[in-house]
Amino acid sequence: MSYFGNRTMSPRNGRKFVVLIVARISGCASQKDVSLDDQQEHAQQYAVESCGEGEIEYRIVATKGKGEELTRPELAEVETAIRSNDLDLLIVEDLGRLIRGAEATRLCGIAVDHNTRVIAIHDCIDTWYDDWESDVIAACRDHVGHNAHTSKRIKKKLMLRFMRQGAATPCPIAGYVKPEDARTFLDWSVDDEARPFILKGAEILRKTGNYSAVADYFESVQFPVGSHCRTKKWNGAMVRRFYANPLLKGKPERGNKHTVKHNETGKRRSVKNPNGPVAIDVPHLEVIPELEFDAINALLNKRNAVRGRKPYSNGQDPLAGVPRKRTGFPGQHARCWYCPRVLVQPELEDSED
């Protein structure tokens, strides 16, 4: 017989009910913190109906974060609370507020094992009933499907807007002006004062193939970096990325990368899109003629083809999927004498010293 088979709840400590309420928002720009308060209030009303006249002690876990991420600290907090054998009731508006995926089934199972009743209001799930597991699995499927469908719909919509009118624009790079009310690339313009510096840098790059020489030139003439660039001084890597941007030839692209889910952590990672990007023509944004732009990049690619890391026999990059900040020397080149864990090079901050 189920623990709640008698359909009558009584506090396990004999004095008052202990109810854990889990509320979550993704933290998107369109979401407000008041949504967390709404979820808590709704759950408290449902708790009163479920517990009857007994005194209730509420414990709240309200956070911002992506529902797919399994590494969120609040999930460990919820599981610890369940295993403490203090909770009578766990309430969420829907299982997606707790976790969006099959992990919710495991947490509900732990709750049942520890005699904690779980209610997901909008999913009509109540572990009071013996068929709760099939209902939880079905709800997980629906939440995952809804998330995948919404993601595909938004990506397709933004790509169509980009192809049709040059909408869904990114942050501007150095030498370009993007008005605050700009909606498409048609609203962008080239800074006339920046044009000669960009062309001179391209000439230096074509003659020397040295990114650092161009960076030194930009610093000498005080050519500013992009308005959204975190690093305020030019370096070789920034120059390479800058002159590889097809926006300079008047052909902005979208879809160079896409995200894939890392199922162990639930996080999504940005990887190169195997299908390649989509480009559109915006002639008034051209700074370097297309033929010259392609020639410079072909020359640089040829010169750098023999440099860099040697791939494995199967062609895979040995550092594929490793964050950049973990690859700077001496990161991954040394181990701690005591651990012995691989040394991770910390991200350095600019200093006036």
C-alpha positions in Angstrom: 0.0 0.0 0.0 1.2 3.5 -0.8 2.3 5.7 2.1 -0.5 8.1 1.3 -2.9 5.3 0.6 -5.3 6.4 3.4 -5.7 9.8 1.5 -5.3 11.7 4.8 -2.2 13.8 5.4 -0.8 14.3 8.8 2.5 16.0 9.7 5.3 13.5 10.0 6.8 15.4 12.9 3.4 15.5 14.7 3.3 19.3 15.0 3.2 21.0 11.6 3.5 20.3 7.9 6.9 21.1 6.2 6.3 22.1 2.6 9.0 22.8 0.1 8.1 25.1 -2.8 10.3 25.2 -5.9 10.0 28.2 -8.2 12.2 29.0 -11.2 12.4 31.4 -14.2 14.9 31.1 -17.0 16.1 34.7 -16.5 15.3 35.9 -20.1 14.8 39.6 -20.7 11.0 39.1 -21.0 10.7 37.5 -17.6 10.2 39.4 -14.4 11.1 38.4 -10.8 7.4 38.9 -9.9 6.8 35.6 -11.7 8.7 33.8 -8.9 6.3 35.4 -6.3 3.3 34.3 -8.4 4.6 30.7 -8.4 5.1 30.8 -4.7 1.7 32.2 -3.9 0.0 29.7 -6.2 1.8 26.8 -4.5 1.0 28.1 -1.0 -2.7 28.2 -1.9 -2.5 24.6 -3.1 -0.6 23.6 0.0 -3.4 24.9 2.2 -5.9 22.9 0.3 -3.8 19.7 0.5 -2.8 19.9 4.1 -6.2 21.0 5.5 -6.3 22.9 8.8 -2.8 22.0 10.0 0.0 24.5 10.6 2.4 24.8 7.7 6.1 25.7 7.6 7.1 26.9 4.1 10.6 26.4 2.7 11.3 28.2 -0.6 13.8 27.5 -3.4 13.4 30.3 -5.9 16.1 30.7 -8.6 16.9 31.8 -12.1 18.4 29.3 -14.5 17.9 27.1 -17.5 15.6 24.1 -16.8 17.8 21.7 -18.8 20.9 22.3 -16.7 21.6 19.4 -14.3 24.4 21.3 -12.5 22.2 24.0 -10.9 23.0 24.1 -7.2 19.3 24.3 -6.3 18.8 20.7 -7.6 21.3 19.5 -5.0 19.6 21.6 -2.4 16.2 20.0 -3.2 17.6 16.5 -3.2 19.3 17.1 0.2 16.0 18.4 1.6 14.1 15.3 0.4 16.7 12.9 1.8 16.6 14.7 5.2 13.2 13.1 5.9 11.8 16.4 7.1 9.5 17.2 4.2 5.8 16.3 4.0 5.1 17.9 0.6 7.0 19.2 -2.4 5.1 21.5 -4.7 5.9 23.0 -8.1 3.7 24.7 -10.7 4.9 22.1 -13.2 7.8 19.7 -13.4 9.6 22.0 -15.9 10.1 24.5 -13.0 12.1 21.8 -11.2 13.9 20.2 -14.1 13.1 19.9 -17.8 14.0 16.3 -18.6 13.9 12.8 -17.4 15.9 13.7 -14.2 12.5 14.9 -12.8 11.5 11.2 -12.7 14.5 10.3 -10.5 13.8 13.2 -8.1 10.2 12.2 -7.7 11.2 8.6 -7.1 13.5 9.7 -4.3 10.7 11.7 -2.8 8.4 8.8 -2.8 11.1 6.6 -1.3 11.4 9.1 1.5 7.7 9.5 2.1 7.5 13.0 0.6 4.5 13.8 -1.5 5.1 15.6 -4.8 2.5 17.7 -6.5 3.0 19.4 -9.9 -0.1 21.6 -10.2 -0.3 22.3 -14.0 0.8 18.8 -14.9 -1.9 17.2 -12.7 0.7 15.0 -11.1 0.4 13.8 -7.5 2.6 11.0 -6.2 -0.3 10.3 -3.8 -1.5 8.0 -6.5 0.2 4.8 -7.5 0.3 5.6 -11.3 2.4 8.8 -10.6 5.5 7.4 -12.5 3.8 7.1 -15.9 2.3 10.6 -15.4 5.8 12.1 -14.6 7.4 10.4 -17.6 4.6 11.7 -19.9 5.1 15.2 -18.5 8.8 15.1 -19.0 8.3 14.1 -22.6 5.9 17.0 -23.1 8.2 19.6 -21.5 11.2 18.4 -23.6 9.2 18.4 -26.8 7.8 21.8 -26.2 11.3 23.2 -25.5 12.7 21.6 -28.7 9.7 22.8 -30.8 10.0 26.4 -29.5 13.8 26.4 -30.1 13.3 25.3 -33.7 10.5 27.8 -34.3 12.5 30.8 -33.0 15.7 29.8 -35.0 13.8 29.3 -38.2 11.9 32.6 -37.7 15.2 34.6 -37.1 16.9 33.0 -40.1 14.0 33.8 -42.4 14.0 37.5 -41.2 17.8 37.6 -41.7 17.5 36.2 -45.3 14.5 38.4 -46.2 15.5 41.8 -44.8 18.8 41.5 -43.0 17.2 41.5 -39.5 18.4 39.8 -36.3 21.7 41.7 -36.4 24.6 41.1 -34.0 26.8 43.5 -32.1 28.7 45.9 -34.4 32.5 45.4 -35.0 35.1 48.1 -35.2 34.5 50.6 -38.0 30.7 50.2 -38.1 27.9 52.3 -36.7 24.7 50.7 -35.5 22.0 53.2 -34.4 20.1 52.3 -31.2 16.9 51.9 -33.2 18.5 49.8 -35.9 16.4 46.8 -36.9 18.3 45.5 -39.9 21.7 45.7 -41.6 20.2 48.3 -43.9 20.2 50.7 -40.9 24.0 50.2 -40.3 26.7 52.4 -41.8 30.5 52.4 -42.2 32.4 55.0 -40.1 34.1 57.1 -42.8 37.0 57.9 -40.5 37.6 54.2 -39.9 37.7 53.1 -43.5 41.3 54.2 -44.3 42.6 52.5 -41.2 40.9 49.2 -42.1 42.3 49.4 -45.7 45.8 50.2 -44.5 45.6 47.3 -42.1 44.5 45.0 -44.9 47.5 46.2 -47.0 49.9 45.4 -44.1 48.3 42.0 -43.6 48.6 41.2 -47.3 52.3 42.1 -47.5 53.5 40.7 -44.2 50.9 38.2 -43.1 51.7 39.3 -39.6 48.6 39.9 -37.4 50.7 41.5 -34.6 52.1 44.1 -37.1 48.5 45.2 -37.9 47.7 45.3 -34.2 50.7 47.5 -33.5 49.5 49.8 -36.4 46.0 50.0 -35.0 47.4 50.9 -31.6 49.8 53.5 -33.0 46.9 55.4 -34.8 44.6 54.7 -31.8 42.0 52.9 -34.0 39.3 51.9 -31.4 38.2 48.3 -30.9 34.5 47.4 -31.3 32.1 49.0 -28.9 31.2 45.6 -27.3 34.8 44.3 -27.2 35.9 43.4 -23.6 39.6 43.8 -24.5 40.4 47.4 -25.1 43.8 46.8 -26.9 44.3 45.2 -30.3 46.3 42.0 -30.5 47.0 39.4 -33.2 44.1 37.2 -32.4 41.6 40.1 -32.6 43.1 41.2 -35.9 42.6 37.7 -37.4 39.0 37.5 -36.3 38.4 41.1 -37.5 39.7 40.5 -41.1 38.0 37.1 -41.3 34.6 38.7 -40.8 32.7 38.7 -44.1 30.9 41.9 -43.1 34.0 43.7 -44.3 33.1 42.7 -47.9 29.5 43.5 -47.4 28.2 40.0 -46.9 27.2 39.4 -43.3 26.6 35.8 -42.3 24.3 34.0 -39.9 24.5 30.3 -38.8 28.3 29.8 -38.5 27.6 28.0 -35.2 24.8 26.2 -33.5 24.3 24.7 -30.1 24.2 21.1 -29.1 23.1 19.7 -25.7 25.7 18.1 -23.4 23.5 15.4 -21.8 25.7 14.8 -18.8 25.3 18.4 -17.5 22.3 19.6 -19.5 24.1 22.6 -20.7 24.3 23.6 -24.4 27.5 24.2 -26.2 28.2 26.3 -29.2 29.9 24.3 -32.0 30.6 24.9 -35.7 27.6 24.3 -37.9 28.3 21.5 -40.3 25.8 22.9 -42.8 27.7 26.2 -43.0 26.4 29.8 -42.7 23.9 31.8 -44.8 25.1 35.0 -46.3 23.2 38.1 -47.7 24.5 41.0 -49.8 24.6 44.4 -48.1 26.7 46.5 -50.6 26.8 49.8 -48.6 28.6 48.0 -45.8 31.5 46.9 -48.0 34.9 48.2 -46.9 37.3 45.7 -48.6 36.3 44.6 -52.2 35.2 41.0 -52.2 38.0 39.7 -54.4 40.7 41.3 -52.3 39.0 40.1 -49.1 38.9 36.5 -50.4 42.5 36.7 -51.6 43.8 38.0 -48.2 42.0 35.2 -46.3 43.1 32.5 -48.7 46.7 33.7 -48.3 46.5 33.7 -44.5 44.8 30.3 -44.5 47.6 28.8 -46.7 50.4 30.3 -44.5 48.8 29.1 -41.3 47.9 25.6 -42.6 51.2 24.1 -41.4 50.9 25.8 -38.0 48.8 25.0 -35.0 48.0 21.7 -33.2 48.5 18.4 -35.0 45.2 16.5 -35.3 44.7 12.9 -34.3 44.9 10.2 -37.0 41.1 10.5 -37.4 41.4 14.2 -38.0 40.0 15.3 -34.7 41.4 18.3 -32.9 43.0 17.1 -29.6 41.5 20.1 -27.8 38.1 20.0 -29.4 35.4 21.1 -26.9 37.9 22.5 -24.4 37.3 26.1 -23.3 40.0 28.5 -24.5 40.9 29.7 -21.1 42.0 26.2 -20.3 44.5 26.0 -23.1 46.8 29.0 -22.4 50.3 28.0 -21.2 50.9 26.6 -18.7 47.4 25.3 -18.7 47.2 21.6 -19.5 51.0 21.5 -19.5 51.5 21.1 -15.7 50.0 19.2 -12.9 49.7 20.0 -9.2 52.2 18.3 -7.0 49.6 17.3 -4.4 46.3 16.7 -6.3 47.6 15.9 -9.1 45.1 17.8 -11.2 45.8 19.5 -14.5 46.7 23.2 -14.0 44.1 25.6 -15.4 45.4 29.0 -16.5 43.2 31.7 -14.9 41.8 34.4 -17.1 44.1 37.4 -16.8 42.7 40.9 -16.2 44.1 44.1 -17.7 46.3 46.0 -15.2 47.9 49.4 -15.3 51.1 48.0 -13.7 
